[in-house]
Amino acid sequence: MTLFSYIHLSDLHLCQQPLRKNAVSLWGRRWNEVIDTIGEQRKQWGFSSFFLPASFDPEIAKGVAQFCADWRDGVDGIIITGDLATTGLAIDIGVAEQFVKEPAAFAHLTQSRTPTIASLGLPIHLFAGNHDRYVNNGAKPFSNYFDFIFKDYMDLKTSCVGSWTVEKNDRHLAFVHADFSLSMRLGASFPRRAMAYGQGRVYVDVLDELRAETLRLRSDVDGVQIVWLIHFAPYECGSSLQLHDHQRLIDASRALGIKVILCGHTHEALVKTVASQTIYCAGSSCCVDNAGGCMVHVVDFDLDEAIDVTRSTYVWNENQDEFVFLRSD
């Protein structure tokens, strides 16, 4: 048995304005909670903040960094499948940059007591999600500022596709990621201005680059097992979060023999089988808008003749102030 283990984080939504909730995310909550939230947030950030993208919980973000610190001797690295920041604005990317790059002064905290994973001695692999591509708070695509700040962590081979390979006991495991964020609002369905917030599209040129990088790795690395990483969930998940033409991606993965895809975006942790592919969708690590609680994952890849994957999911427990084990998939 040859085992590779990674912490899988997604949809942190780090931002200059913490605890910012969006009006849409308040829909369906208890009235007393809605009233309290509106009163508190209006005082801190103004009423207009309810029409901006939802951000993160700073205490849970510290818990994410603590979880990574606790696991650093038991994993091979950290994978972040997009939406590290709430927008691609420099002020929000700066908060994400602190989390990834700023050295720790106290355990998993920086000098200014913000969370960081920079000093754990673990490889960090990441790529952009749709939020990271926002040029402004109105979800206008397509900002490249994320790439400028995090290029050393993205393993890019083209502008939208990257990969890296690890080896143990003469077994090789490769990860290939692709960015299917909208290149312009015209790629969203109607009403475009609203749907551009959460939709993506499987562009043919990016899919071709993903396919080409997969074939290159197969040619260059004998016996390599390959995992695909994307931000968007490649299945039906509601019009507002839809990855348009996701069947193209599923068809390509099946044709290339890709058995495992890791993703995020929906803020809902689940495991879904589509055709012959198993999709491991991560929950949101610390966004205030989450489904079923904030979650982090440890994914084990067991390489023998084939690839066998086991995922352990941990959910934030506010009473214990830490992530606790929830289930294995």
GISUL-V919174 format. One record per helix or strand of 2 or more residues. SS is the DSSP state (alpha for helix, beta for strand). FROM is the first residue (numbers start at 1). TO is the last residue. Records with the same first field share a line. If there is no record, write none. Layout:
# GISUL-V919174
SS=FROM-TO ; FROM-TO
This chain:
# GISUL-V919174
beta=2-9 ; 77-81 ; 123-127 ; 161-168 ; 171-178 ; 200-201 ; 225-229 ; 243-244 ; 260-263 ; 270-274 ; 277-281 ; 295-303 ; 307-317 ; 322-328
alpha=23-26 ; 31-45 ; 47-51 ; 58-71 ; 90-101 ; 131-133 ; 145-153 ; 185-187 ; 192-195 ; 204-220 ; 239-241 ; 246-255
